[in-house]
Amino acid sequence: MTDYRGLTWDHPRGTVALRAAASRFSEESHAHTLAWDSQPLEGFESHPVGDLCARYDLVVLDHPHLGDALEADALQPLDELLPASVIEEWRAATVGSTARSYTLDGRLWAAPLDVATQVAALHRASVPEPPRTWDRALELAGTAPGALSLAGPHALLTYFSLCVALGDAPATGADAVPLVGGAVGVTALEMMRDFLGRCDPATAELNPIALLERVADGRIAYCPFVYGYVNYASAESGPVRFADVPRCRPGGPLGSVLGGTGLAVSRRTPVSEELVEHIVWLLSADTQRDYLPRHQGQPARREAWTDPTVNEHSGDFYRDTLATTENAWVRPRHPGYTAFQLAGSELIREGLLTGRPAAALYDDLEALHRGTARAAARA
């Protein structure tokens, strides 16, 4: 008997459906069992995947970890395990760039299980209609308690989202400089500073889950960029409403940074036919449209996002954020990127909280990026 063990992240969105499905797998298979451990969100965002794959057979990961994972030779490419027709079907069926985000060097390294991106979240009773422009978002922050998502890697990701919305997507190559053009980068930091100046600075230390819990109880009325969690949406009368992010100008891009999760197979894992069938089942249309939503999951397939019943039960979470998710930007996936993501975010967060001028903060961030690029070139 093979006892498979997986690692996911410690939130109902990351655990409930996978554990229920693992029980189903273990009951139906006479030769294999599957169980899931979990780690905190901060571990999911930053713990080296190579280390996790040395201990686990299956790992739920975020696409920016691929560069480090491949450098450590930690993953099995799924195109060696699955029929090409299945992979092509996933690529066609998943929302936006979800499947592409787990494709590197022409190979698929994780099954696109779940998709999320930065969207707007508002307390329904306090903010009946979401702001559609940044100017309106600023006005709202002056009259109702707002928050920016800045903890962990999220200050950098909010910065990136604003840069995309301003029309200058960041460079994705390890050695590409500048990371963002000076005019756009400074403007984005000034926008963050202006919004944060109208917020309780203590919210800068809250991760997306903690921010959404405060939106749910009304302590925060509006957050313009935070990773969406369907678990905090419910039927129409629920306290949290999710919406597309505000545009920096009317008709401009919907700037957001893709998140979500992929299901990867460790290089060390003896892969059985039953395990392959289980992964294919998790990504099937019926599972994504029915099983995952019933078990607090957040599917990746477009059929689920546009399904009337799924939307009815989620307060239109999917329908109201689909445009942002379809257009979300894919982060760099080169070795060393996740370390830069944390360091860059800390730099931005501390700079904003201490009042560092936006131009100087931009220079600091670009210098950090150049140092990362030089280190990558020496590796």
BABA-853537 format. One line per field, with one value per residue: residue number from 0; x, y, z of N, C-alpha, C in turn. Coordinates in steps of 0.2 Angstrom, whole numbers. Atoms other than C-alpha are relative to their C-alpha. Layout:
<atoms>
i <- [NUM	...] $
n_c1 <- [X	...] $
n_c2 <- [Y	...] $
n_c3 <- [Z	...] $
ca_c1 <- [X	...] $
ca_c2 <- [Y	...] $
ca_c3 <- [Z	...] $
c_c1 <- [X	...] $
c_c2 <- [Y	...] $
c_c3 <- [Z	...] $
</atoms>
This chain:
<atoms>
i <- [0	1	2	3	4	5	6	7	8	9	10	11	12	13	14	15	16	17	18	19	20	21	22	23	24	25	26	27	28	29	30	31	32	33	34	35	36	37	38	39	40	41	42	43	44	45	46	47	48	49	50	51	52	53	54	55	56	57	58	59	60	61	62	63	64	65	66	67	68	69	70	71	72	73	74	75	76	77	78	79	80	81	82	83	84	85	86	87	88	89	90	91	92	93	94	95	96	97	98	99	100	101	102	103	104	105	106	107	108	109	110	111	112	113	114	115	116	117	118	119	120	121	122	123	124	125	126	127	128	129	130	131	132	133	134	135	136	137	138	139	140	141	142	143	144	145	146	147	148	149	150	151	152	153	154	155	156	157	158	159	160	161	162	163	164	165	166	167	168	169	170	171	172	173	174	175	176	177	178	179	180	181	182	183	184	185	186	187	188	189	190	191	192	193	194	195	196	197	198	199	200	201	202	203	204	205	206	207	208	209	210	211	212	213	214	215	216	217	218	219	220	221	222	223	224	225	226	227	228	229	230	231	232	233	234	235	236	237	238	239	240	241	242	243	244	245	246	247	248	249	250	251	252	253	254	255	256	257	258	259	260	261	262	263	264	265	266	267	268	269	270	271	272	273	274	275	276	277	278	279	280	281	282	283	284	285	286	287	288	289	290	291	292	293	294	295	296	297	298	299	300	301	302	303	304	305	306	307	308	309	310	311	312	313	314	315	316	317	318	319	320	321	322	323	324	325	326	327	328	329	330	331	332	333	334	335	336	337	338	339	340	341	342	343	344	345	346	347	348	349	350	351	352	353	354	355	356	357	358	359	360	361	362	363	364	365	366	367	368	369	370	371	372	373	374	375	376	377	378] $
n_c1 <- [4	-3	3	-2	2	0	-1	4	-1	5	6	5	-1	-6	0	6	1	-6	1	6	-2	-5	3	4	-6	-2	6	1	-6	-2	-7	-3	3	-2	1	-3	-2	0	-5	3	-1	-7	-4	2	-3	-7	-5	-3	3	-4	0	6	0	-4	3	7	1	3	-1	3	-5	2	-4	-7	-5	-3	-7	-4	1	-3	-7	-1	2	5	7	0	4	6	1	-3	4	7	1	-1	7	3	-3	3	7	-1	-3	5	6	-1	1	-6	-6	-1	-4	-6	-5	-4	-4	-7	-4	4	3	5	-3	5	7	3	5	4	-3	1	-4	2	6	2	5	4	6	6	4	-4	-2	5	-2	-7	-3	-3	-6	-4	2	6	-2	-3	6	3	-4	0	7	2	-6	-3	-7	-4	-3	-7	-4	-4	-2	5	-2	-3	5	4	-3	1	7	1	-4	4	5	-2	-3	-7	-1	-7	-4	1	-6	-5	-5	3	1	3	5	6	-3	0	6	5	-2	1	7	3	-2	4	7	1	-1	6	6	-2	0	7	1	-3	-7	0	3	-5	-3	5	0	7	6	2	4	7	4	2	5	6	4	2	-5	-3	6	-2	-7	0	-4	-1	2	7	2	7	3	3	6	6	6	1	0	-6	-3	-6	1	-6	1	-6	-5	1	-5	-4	3	6	-2	-7	0	1	-6	1	-5	3	-2	2	-4	-2	-2	-7	-2	-7	-4	-1	6	2	7	5	5	6	-1	1	8	3	-1	4	7	0	1	5	6	5	-3	-1	6	5	-3	-4	4	3	-5	-3	-5	1	-2	-4	3	5	6	2	1	6	6	4	1	-6	0	5	-2	-6	2	-3	-7	-3	2	-1	-7	-3	-4	-6	-4	-2	-5	-6	-7	-4	-7	-6	0	-7	-2	-2	5	4	-3	1	7	1	-5	3	6	-2	-3	6	4	-3	-1	7	2	-4	1	-6	2	1	-5	-5	2	-1	-7	-2	2	-4	-6	1	1	-6	-4	2	-2	-7	-1	2	-5	-5	2] $
n_c2 <- [-6	-7	-6	-6	-5	-7	-6	-6	-6	1	-4	5	0	5	6	4	4	5	5	4	4	5	5	4	4	5	5	3	4	6	0	-6	-5	-7	-4	-7	-4	-7	-5	-7	-4	-3	5	1	-5	-1	6	3	6	5	3	3	6	5	3	1	3	-5	-6	-6	-5	-6	1	-3	5	5	-1	3	7	3	-1	5	6	3	2	4	-4	4	3	7	4	0	-1	-7	-2	-3	-7	-5	-1	-4	-6	-3	-1	-4	-8	-4	3	4	5	-2	-2	6	3	-4	4	4	6	-2	3	1	0	-6	2	-6	-7	-6	-6	-6	-3	-4	2	-5	2	-1	-5	-6	-2	3	1	0	-6	3	-4	-1	-6	1	4	-5	-4	4	1	-6	-1	7	3	4	4	2	6	-1	4	5	-2	-3	-7	0	2	-6	-5	3	-1	-7	-2	3	-4	-6	2	2	6	1	4	7	3	0	-6	-6	-6	-1	5	-4	-7	-5	-4	4	2	-5	-2	6	0	-5	2	4	-4	-4	4	2	-6	0	6	2	3	6	5	1	7	5	4	0	4	-4	-6	1	1	-7	-2	4	-3	-7	-5	-2	-1	1	2	0	5	5	6	1	7	1	1	-6	-2	4	-2	-7	-4	1	-7	-1	0	0	-4	-2	-5	-7	-2	-7	-5	3	4	3	8	3	3	5	5	7	5	7	5	6	6	3	7	0	5	6	3	5	-1	5	-2	-3	-7	-4	-1	-4	-7	-2	-1	-7	-5	1	-5	1	-1	-7	-4	3	3	-5	-5	3	2	-6	-1	-5	4	-4	0	-5	3	-1	-7	-3	4	-4	3	-2	-7	-1	2	-4	-7	-2	-1	1	-5	-7	-1	4	-4	-1	6	2	-4	0	0	5	-3	4	7	2	1	-6	-6	-1	-3	-7	-2	-2	-6	-6	-2	-3	-7	-4	-1	-4	-6	-4	-1	-5	-7	0	-3	5	0	4	7	3	1	6	7	2	2	7	4	0	4	6	2	2	6	5	1	4	6] $
n_c3 <- [0	0	-4	2	-5	3	-4	2	-5	-6	0	3	7	2	-3	0	6	1	-4	1	6	-2	-4	6	4	-4	-1	6	2	-5	-1	-2	-4	1	-6	1	-5	2	-3	0	6	1	2	7	4	-1	-2	6	2	0	-7	-1	4	-3	-5	2	7	3	-3	3	1	4	6	0	-3	5	2	-5	0	6	-1	-5	3	-5	3	6	5	1	6	1	-4	3	7	2	0	-6	-2	5	-2	-6	3	4	-4	-6	0	2	1	-5	3	3	-5	-2	6	1	4	5	-4	-5	-6	-5	3	-3	-4	-4	3	-4	1	-4	2	-5	-5	-3	-5	5	-3	-1	7	5	7	0	4	7	2	-6	-3	-4	-6	-5	-3	-5	-6	-4	-4	-3	-2	5	-1	6	-2	0	-4	4	6	3	2	7	5	1	4	6	2	2	6	6	1	3	7	0	-4	-2	3	-4	0	-6	2	4	-4	-7	-2	2	2	-6	-1	-2	-7	-5	-1	-4	-7	-2	-1	-6	-6	-1	-2	-7	-5	-3	-3	-6	2	-3	5	5	-3	1	7	3	-4	-6	3	2	-7	-2	4	-2	-6	1	-2	7	5	7	2	7	3	-4	3	-1	-4	1	-6	-4	3	-1	4	1	-6	-3	-2	5	7	3	6	4	-3	3	5	-2	4	4	6	0	-1	-6	-2	-6	0	0	-5	1	-2	4	-4	3	-2	-2	4	-4	-1	5	2	2	5	-4	-1	6	1	-5	2	6	-3	-4	5	5	0	-5	-7	0	0	-6	-6	-3	-3	-6	-6	-1	4	4	7	5	7	2	0	-7	-1	3	-1	-4	-7	-4	-2	-5	-7	-2	0	6	-1	6	6	-1	0	5	5	-3	0	7	2	-5	3	-3	-3	2	-3	1	-6	-4	0	-6	-5	1	-1	-7	-1	3	-3	-7	2	2	-6	-4	3	-1	-7	-3	4	5	7	5	5	-3	-1	7	1	-4	3	6	-2	-2	5	4	-4	1	6	0	-3	5	5	-2	-2] $
ca_c1 <- [0	6	2	2	3	0	3	-10	-13	-23	-39	-56	-53	-37	-42	-60	-62	-45	-48	-65	-59	-44	-56	-66	-49	-44	-61	-61	-43	-38	-20	-17	-22	-21	-20	-17	-7	-8	3	-1	-4	13	21	11	18	36	42	54	45	60	60	42	44	57	44	27	21	9	11	-1	9	8	15	30	38	41	58	65	56	63	80	79	73	58	43	38	31	13	14	24	10	-6	-13	-9	-28	-32	-19	-25	-43	-37	-28	-44	-56	-48	-50	-38	-20	-22	-15	-2	5	10	18	37	49	35	29	15	21	5	-13	-23	-34	-40	-39	-39	-33	-34	-51	-61	-70	-83	-95	-111	-121	-108	-104	-119	-110	-91	-80	-76	-62	-47	-53	-69	-60	-50	-66	-73	-58	-60	-78	-78	-64	-53	-37	-23	-17	1	7	19	21	6	13	23	8	-3	10	11	-8	-8	7	-3	-18	-8	-2	15	16	32	46	46	64	77	89	76	78	70	57	44	47	50	35	23	32	32	14	9	18	10	-7	-4	3	-13	-25	-15	-15	-34	-33	-29	-10	-13	-22	-5	0	-15	-15	-29	-39	-38	-43	-58	-63	-63	-73	-86	-89	-89	-73	-66	-79	-68	-52	-48	-35	-36	-36	-53	-60	-77	-79	-82	-96	-113	-130	-136	-138	-121	-110	-95	-97	-83	-81	-69	-54	-56	-48	-35	-44	-61	-59	-41	-35	-41	-25	-23	-10	-15	-15	-23	-16	-8	-7	11	18	35	49	51	33	29	14	0	-13	-26	-17	-17	-36	-39	-30	-39	-56	-51	-50	-65	-80	-92	-80	-76	-93	-102	-90	-78	-91	-100	-84	-79	-67	-64	-63	-52	-64	-74	-89	-90	-87	-101	-113	-129	-131	-113	-115	-132	-124	-109	-118	-111	-93	-88	-98	-94	-75	-73	-67	-53	-48	-48	-36	-24	-6	6	21	39	43	62	73	75	59	49	63	63	44	45	60	52	36	44	53	37	27	40	43	24	22	37	33	48	46	39	53	66	56	55	74	76	65	74	90	84	78	95	104	93	96	115	114	104	117	130	121] $
ca_c2 <- [0	18	31	47	63	81	98	112	129	131	139	130	135	125	111	106	100	91	82	76	71	62	52	47	42	32	23	19	13	-4	0	18	31	50	62	81	91	110	125	144	156	164	147	144	161	159	142	134	121	111	108	104	91	82	78	77	68	82	100	115	129	147	149	161	146	137	144	139	122	118	124	111	98	95	92	80	88	83	81	65	59	64	63	78	79	82	96	104	103	111	125	129	128	137	156	168	164	151	136	146	152	134	131	135	129	122	110	110	108	109	106	122	118	135	153	169	187	204	210	223	219	229	228	227	237	251	252	248	250	247	262	259	272	275	293	287	274	288	298	283	280	298	294	275	264	257	246	242	224	226	212	198	199	209	227	223	214	229	240	228	229	248	248	236	247	262	253	247	229	225	216	197	192	189	202	214	232	243	232	246	263	278	288	274	267	283	287	269	272	289	282	269	282	293	279	272	290	288	271	264	260	245	236	236	220	210	196	194	182	194	209	200	195	213	217	204	212	229	236	238	245	244	236	240	226	210	192	186	171	165	159	177	179	171	173	191	196	191	205	204	209	206	217	221	232	251	257	271	280	277	263	259	241	231	229	214	200	182	170	154	137	123	105	98	81	79	71	58	52	35	39	27	26	29	45	51	48	57	73	72	70	86	96	89	100	92	92	110	116	105	96	110	124	112	109	127	126	140	132	137	132	144	133	135	154	157	144	152	140	143	161	161	152	164	181	182	182	174	184	200	197	187	202	206	188	185	199	196	198	183	186	181	163	163	157	169	179	174	180	197	197	197	209	221	221	224	239	246	243	251	265	270	268	279	293	289	300	290	294	288	272	269	270	258	245	246	245	229	222	226	217	202	202	202	188	178	181	174	159] $
ca_c3 <- [0	-4	9	0	10	4	10	8	17	33	28	23	5	5	16	16	-2	-3	13	9	-8	0	11	-5	-14	1	3	-16	-18	-11	-13	-8	5	4	19	19	31	31	34	38	24	27	24	8	2	7	12	-1	-11	-13	6	6	-8	1	14	4	-11	-16	-13	-16	-22	-30	-47	-42	-33	-49	-53	-36	-37	-54	-49	-34	-46	-34	-46	-59	-75	-77	-95	-92	-81	-90	-107	-118	-121	-103	-101	-117	-110	-93	-103	-113	-98	-84	-80	-88	-87	-73	-83	-91	-74	-70	-87	-88	-100	-111	-97	-85	-67	-57	-60	-59	-45	-38	-45	-36	-39	-31	-31	-22	-5	3	18	9	22	23	4	-7	-23	-26	-32	-51	-52	-40	-37	-31	-20	-12	-9	0	11	17	24	28	36	22	21	9	9	14	25	19	1	-2	-2	-18	-26	-23	-30	-45	-47	-48	-61	-72	-70	-75	-91	-86	-81	-72	-80	-77	-82	-68	-77	-84	-78	-73	-64	-68	-77	-65	-69	-67	-51	-42	-46	-40	-24	-22	-24	-11	1	-2	1	17	24	26	34	51	49	60	46	36	47	42	29	17	28	43	32	25	43	47	32	37	54	47	55	37	24	9	2	-16	-19	-9	-14	-16	-4	-9	9	15	2	3	-3	-7	11	16	24	11	-7	-19	-35	-49	-44	-47	-63	-62	-76	-85	-98	-92	-88	-73	-64	-53	-49	-52	-37	-34	-31	-41	-36	-39	-38	-29	-39	-25	-27	-35	-45	-47	-60	-46	-41	-58	-60	-43	-50	-66	-56	-45	-61	-70	-75	-63	-48	-51	-53	-39	-27	-24	-21	-9	1	2	-12	-25	-43	-57	-72	-81	-81	-62	-62	-74	-67	-61	-46	-40	-41	-32	-17	-17	-18	-36	-30	-47	-59	-51	-51	-67	-78	-66	-64	-83	-85	-70	-73	-70	-59	-62	-59	-60	-46	-32	-36	-20	-9	-18	-17	2	3	-9	0	17	9	2	18	29	17	17	35	39	26	14	-2	-16	-28	-15	-11	-30	-31	-16	-24	-41	-32	-23	-39	-48	-33	-36	-54	-51	-39	-52	-65	-54	-49] $
c_c1 <- [4	-4	2	-2	1	0	-4	1	-6	-5	-6	0	5	-1	-6	-1	5	-1	-6	1	5	-4	-4	5	2	-5	0	6	1	7	4	-5	3	-2	3	1	-1	5	-3	1	7	5	-1	4	7	4	2	-3	4	1	-6	-1	4	-4	-7	0	-4	0	-4	4	-3	5	7	5	3	7	4	-1	4	8	2	-2	-5	-6	1	-5	-6	-1	3	-5	-7	0	0	-7	-3	3	-2	-7	1	2	-6	-6	1	0	6	6	2	4	7	5	4	4	6	4	-4	-3	-4	2	-5	-7	-4	-6	-5	3	-3	4	-2	-6	-2	-5	-3	-5	-6	-5	3	1	-5	3	8	2	2	6	4	-2	-6	2	3	-5	-3	4	0	-7	-1	7	2	7	3	2	8	5	3	2	-4	1	3	-5	-5	3	0	-7	-1	5	-4	-6	2	3	7	1	7	4	0	7	4	5	-3	0	-2	-6	-7	3	-1	-6	-6	1	-1	-7	-4	1	-4	-7	-1	1	-7	-5	2	-1	-7	-2	3	6	0	-2	6	3	-5	0	-7	-6	-2	-3	-7	-4	-3	-6	-7	-3	0	6	4	-6	3	8	1	4	1	-2	-6	-1	-7	-3	-3	-6	-5	-5	-1	1	6	4	6	-3	7	-2	6	4	-2	5	3	-3	-6	2	7	0	-2	6	0	6	-3	3	-3	5	1	1	6	1	8	4	1	-6	-1	-7	-4	-5	-6	1	-1	-8	-3	2	-4	-8	0	-1	-5	-5	-5	3	1	-6	-5	4	4	-4	-3	4	5	6	-1	3	4	-4	-5	-7	-3	-1	-6	-7	-5	-1	6	0	-6	2	6	-1	4	7	3	-2	2	8	3	4	7	4	2	6	6	6	4	7	6	0	8	3	2	-6	-4	4	0	-7	-1	4	-3	-6	1	2	-6	-4	3	1	-7	-1	4	0	6	-3	-1	5	6	-2	0	7	2	-2	3	7	0	-1	7	5	-2	2	8	1	-3	5	6	-1	1] $
c_c2 <- [6	5	6	6	7	5	6	6	0	5	-5	0	-5	-7	-5	-5	-5	-5	-5	-4	-6	-6	-4	-4	-6	-6	-4	-4	-5	0	6	4	7	4	7	3	8	5	7	3	2	-6	-2	6	0	-6	-3	-6	-6	-4	-4	-7	-5	-4	-2	-2	5	6	5	6	6	0	4	-5	-5	0	-3	-8	-4	0	-6	-7	-4	-2	-4	4	-4	-2	-7	-5	-1	0	7	3	3	7	5	3	5	7	4	2	4	8	3	-4	-6	-6	2	2	-6	-3	4	-5	-5	-6	2	-3	0	1	6	-1	6	6	5	6	5	3	5	-3	5	-3	2	5	7	3	-3	-2	1	6	-3	4	1	7	-1	-5	4	4	-4	-1	6	0	-7	-4	-5	-3	-2	-7	1	-5	-6	2	5	8	0	-2	5	5	-3	1	7	1	-3	4	7	-1	-2	-6	-1	-5	-7	-4	1	6	6	6	5	-5	4	7	5	3	-4	-3	5	2	-6	1	6	-1	-4	4	4	-4	-2	6	1	-6	0	-3	-7	-6	-2	-7	-6	-3	0	-3	5	6	-2	-2	6	3	-3	3	7	5	3	1	-2	-1	0	-6	-5	-7	-3	-7	0	-2	5	3	-6	2	8	4	0	7	2	0	1	3	0	5	7	1	7	5	-4	-4	-3	-7	-1	-3	-4	-5	-6	-4	-6	-5	-5	-6	-4	-6	0	-5	-6	-5	-6	1	-6	2	3	7	5	1	5	7	2	1	7	6	-1	5	-1	1	7	4	-2	-2	5	6	-3	-1	6	2	6	-2	5	0	5	-2	1	8	3	-4	4	-2	2	7	2	-1	4	7	3	2	-1	4	7	1	-3	5	1	-7	-2	4	1	-1	-6	2	-4	-7	-2	-1	6	5	0	3	8	2	2	6	6	2	3	7	5	2	5	7	4	2	6	7	1	3	-6	-1	-4	-7	-3	-2	-6	-6	-2	-2	-7	-5	-1	-5	-7	-3	-2	-7	-6	-2	-4	-7	-5] $
c_c3 <- [0	4	-3	5	-4	5	-3	5	4	-1	-3	-7	-2	3	-1	-6	-1	5	-1	-6	1	3	-6	-4	5	1	-7	-2	5	1	2	5	-2	6	-2	7	-2	4	0	-7	-2	-3	-7	-5	0	1	-6	-2	0	7	1	-4	2	5	-2	-7	-4	4	-4	1	-4	-5	1	3	-5	-1	6	0	-5	1	5	-3	4	-3	-6	-5	-1	-7	-1	4	-3	-7	-3	-1	6	2	-5	2	6	-3	-3	5	6	-1	-2	-1	6	-2	-2	6	3	-5	0	-4	-5	4	5	7	6	-3	3	3	2	-3	5	-3	4	-3	5	5	4	5	-3	3	0	-7	-5	-7	0	-4	-7	-2	7	3	4	6	5	4	6	6	4	5	3	1	-6	2	-7	2	-1	3	-5	-6	-4	-2	-7	-5	-1	-4	-8	-4	-3	-6	-6	-2	-3	-7	0	4	1	-4	3	-1	6	-1	-3	5	-4	1	-3	-2	6	0	3	7	5	1	4	8	4	1	6	6	2	3	8	5	3	4	7	-2	3	-5	-5	2	-1	-6	-3	4	6	-3	-2	6	2	-5	1	6	0	3	-6	-5	-7	-1	-7	-3	6	-3	2	3	-1	7	4	-4	1	-4	0	6	4	1	-5	-7	-3	-7	-4	3	-3	-6	1	-4	-4	-6	0	2	8	3	6	-1	1	6	-1	2	-5	4	-4	3	1	-5	3	0	-5	-2	-3	-5	4	2	-6	-1	5	-2	-5	2	3	-5	-5	1	6	7	1	1	6	6	3	3	6	6	1	-4	-5	-7	-4	-7	-1	1	7	1	-4	1	4	7	5	2	5	7	2	0	-6	0	-7	-5	1	0	-6	-5	3	0	-7	-2	5	-3	4	2	-3	3	-1	7	4	1	7	6	-1	1	8	2	-3	4	7	-1	-1	6	5	-2	1	7	4	-4	-5	-6	-5	-5	3	1	-7	-1	4	-3	-6	2	3	-6	-4	4	-1	-7	-1	3	-4	-5	2	2	-6] $
</atoms>
